[in-house]
């Protein structure tokens, strides 16, 4: 209920007869509920009338809170042929530059049959075909373009072994789908079926891995990650769970035969908040721990990391997007609990193979208005909000959390800011890209931080962020430097007054008397090419000068000029406001 407003249980609904009032509200004891309904119908939304309370954030620079590894530095996309497109190369270089640690990239369709042309949710390499006698023909030209581009950009592949070549599929026709002219449910064509010959499949995987090893070397390929297939609990695998376990076993055996020491895992199922996905994940973990291996007859199968795909569930409310963060976090919590229930896998790393606000990167906002969040700062704020609570869940469940793949890249030959889930549009970085730049500036050791505006992880997991916002922070440090990342997140993307922030950083070295302060910002007016594009009139063919301005607007920007400030009694005190869905990175060096 909004501050300064009240409703009495005896209030009547104006303009309605007694009969109508009784019909609408029932007995007297339910009138309070009806009054609340009326309040929302005749008043402005509650959030528009809130006066934000000042949020006190306290950072103790001298108190460690454990290591901070770049778990956010993982990305993926369906269309591997966009990798070597001009904007794809540009974006990969930017991803590699966001963090000192290497970025990992996962792509679909590395074994899919086709001529290398790309479209939404489609790509191909044509690595495998057969002659008239059924003998294998291997072609690495398109595949090499993809991996050469990764290598040139400094990217580490998270190699997804899939999908089924046409010549090996048990159901080869139809093979290439027709999305977006056909619905997403119709994309699962011949490439999604099991192999007609598992020995031929095994040999394909062996030749695939051996070729990459020979081209890029032992040391490089052993630093990569390898996994088998994608979301085998839904249409991506048109067979039984047991047949996927067989595919997994044969694939692992072939990978290790070609590259002993490779780190390989799976099963990359959908979010285990769903009962079917949870069952599949449990059955897979049990197979790898206790069941007979289909490829070698021994007990169990190699599993170096465990992966699954949690997704959120945004909704369009008629005038704004309401995110579904609890749906995503609940799936992560359930996946962590399932893994921890197996003694054999309690210390096995977990990768969230696709961790996103919803499920379809290639579905634009034109036909799906709930996806409009993707162009503005909300996408970045949501991403950091999720990461923070995943780190807390991993800590509470004693999970080895290795990484979280953001399934977003770029789409070639699409309209500007069409609302696809992507990091850049036509070479222009979206605000979410600057959220990752902020994360990349954080040091490798966390320090203690508290916020009076922070919501408990348990509450966000189970209820989302629908009443008060979550105004929270992560603090980390490097040598003679501290960084504080602060965000103001709410599930409802509506306009409200900015939150006053009162930031105190204490525990700085006694000898530090002056510090260089930098304050980076992502919001509606900073680090936001989408806002600049709208101010230009939303041009679909921007001029050269307009494009240059848009590129500059898409970079991470300072809120104010850098300034030297006094450090008094080993502390600094800063005050500023932070808009809803805004991000601030405060960096202090001395």
Buried (B, 14 or more C-beta within 10 A) or exposed (E): EBEEEEBEEEBBBEEBEEEEBEEBBEEEEEBBEBBEEBBEEEEEBBBEBBEBEEBBBBBBBEEEBEEBEBBBBBBBBBBBBBBBBEBBBBBBBBBBEBBEEBBBBBBBBBBBBBEBEBBBBBBBBBBBBBEEEEEBEBEBEBBBBBBBBBBEBEBBBBBBBBBBBBBBBBBBEEBBBEBBEEEBEEBBBBBBBBBBEBEBBBBBBBBBBBBBBEBBEEEBBEBBBBBBBBBBBBBBBBBEBEBBBBBBBBBBBBBBBBBEEBBBBBBBBBBBBBEEBBBBBBBBBBBBBEBEBBBEEEEBBBBBBBBBBBBBBBBBBEEBBBBBBBBBBBBBBBBBBBBBEBEBBEEBBBBBBBBBBBBBBBBBBEEBBBBBBBBBBBBBBBBBBBBBBBBBBBEEBEBBBBBBBBBBBBBBEBBBBBBBBBBBBBBBBBBBBBBBBBBBBBBEBBBBBEBEBBBEBBBBBEEBBBEBBBBBBBBBBBEEBBBBBBBBBBBBBBEBBBBBBBBBBBBBEEEBEEBEBBBBBBBBBBBBBBBBBEEBEEEEEBEEEBBEBBBEBBEBBBBEEEEEBEBEEBBBEBEBBBBBBBBBBBBBBB
